[in-house]
Amino acid sequence: MKTALLEGKKPAKFDKHIIGNLLLDAAPADEVREEKMLIGVRNEAGEIYRLIGASKLNSFMNAVEELFDLGLVDELQHIEEPKEGCDAIFSAP
């Protein structure tokens, strides 16, 4: 899976846990957006600051499970359609 920090956005305090728990390759944001499935991560200000791109459903589901394990919530969990270009958007509760 690929990930990118979005320019001008402050990483969330829990970001080091995401990096520590998920196997992610840093890539330019445009490259991450080309992946089949996208996960956005919001910071404390409510801005999406990190994108995680997965090319396979299995990778996407593993990432989602890890983010839930970190205590984060997916605001799109009960919605069928993408929002802000993401298939899942995680933030601290």
C-alpha positions as semicolon CSV with decimal commas, in nm:
position;residue;x (nm);y (nm);z (nm)
1;M;0,000;0,000;0,000
2;K;0,109;0,353;-0,069
3;T;0,068;0,660;0,147
4;A;0,122;1,034;0,123
5;L;0,104;1,323;0,365
6;L;-0,093;1,606;0,206
7;E;0,095;1,930;0,169
8;G;0,009;2,204;0,417
9;K;-0,187;1,973;0,651
10;K;-0,070;1,899;1,004
11;P;-0,040;1,527;1,090
12;A;-0,258;1,402;1,374
13;K;-0,103;1,322;1,711
14;F;-0,174;0,951;1,650
15;D;0,001;0,946;1,309
16;K;0,312;0,766;1,442
17;H;0,086;0,473;1,539
18;I;-0,044;0,447;1,182
19;I;0,312;0,438;1,047
20;G;0,411;0,185;1,314
21;N;0,119;-0,054;1,256
22;L;0,071;-0,047;0,878
23;L;0,321;-0,148;0,612
24;L;0,311;0,160;0,391
25;D;0,534;0,287;0,112
26;A;0,569;0,665;0,088
27;A;0,469;0,797;-0,254
28;P;0,363;1,128;-0,411
29;A;-0,004;1,214;-0,341
30;D;-0,094;1,191;-0,713
31;E;0,043;0,835;-0,725
32;V;-0,153;0,735;-0,412
33;R;-0,475;0,877;-0,564
34;E;-0,431;0,639;-0,861
35;E;-0,480;0,332;-0,637
36;K;-0,811;0,144;-0,661
37;M;-0,923;0,219;-0,302
38;L;-0,840;0,522;-0,088
39;I;-0,843;0,576;0,286
40;G;-0,827;0,929;0,421
41;V;-0,711;1,013;0,772
42;R;-0,828;1,332;0,945
43;N;-0,625;1,537;1,190
44;E;-0,760;1,709;1,501
45;A;-0,865;2,009;1,288
46;G;-1,089;1,780;1,079
47;E;-0,872;1,799;0,766
48;I;-0,767;1,494;0,568
49;Y;-0,388;1,504;0,605
50;R;-0,290;1,151;0,497
51;L;-0,403;0,932;0,209
52;I;-0,352;0,557;0,205
53;G;-0,402;0,381;-0,127
54;A;-0,468;0,010;-0,172
55;S;-0,471;-0,177;-0,502
56;K;-0,642;-0,489;-0,362
57;L;-0,952;-0,531;-0,146
58;N;-0,759;-0,757;0,091
59;S;-0,499;-0,484;0,156
60;F;-0,773;-0,225;0,201
61;M;-0,959;-0,443;0,453
62;N;-0,637;-0,515;0,646
63;A;-0,563;-0,141;0,668
64;V;-0,920;-0,068;0,782
65;E;-0,893;-0,338;1,051
66;E;-0,561;-0,197;1,177
67;L;-0,705;0,156;1,194
68;F;-1,004;0,029;1,393
69;D;-0,760;-0,152;1,624
70;L;-0,590;0,183;1,687
71;G;-0,923;0,312;1,820
72;L;-1,002;0,527;1,517
73;V;-1,350;0,553;1,369
74;D;-1,453;0,539;1,003
75;E;-1,708;0,809;0,925
76;L;-1,804;0,623;0,605
77;Q;-1,858;0,286;0,774
78;H;-2,234;0,291;0,711
79;I;-2,227;0,474;0,377
80;E;-2,199;0,293;0,044
81;E;-2,050;0,574;-0,165
82;P;-1,712;0,750;-0,148
83;K;-1,679;1,093;0,012
84;E;-1,407;1,349;-0,061
85;G;-1,263;1,089;-0,301
86;C;-1,211;0,832;-0,023
87;D;-1,367;0,490;0,039
88;A;-1,303;0,524;0,413
89;I;-1,217;0,827;0,627
90;F;-1,069;0,764;0,971
91;S;-1,030;1,001;1,264
92;A;-1,003;0,995;1,641
93;P;-1,342;0,956;1,813
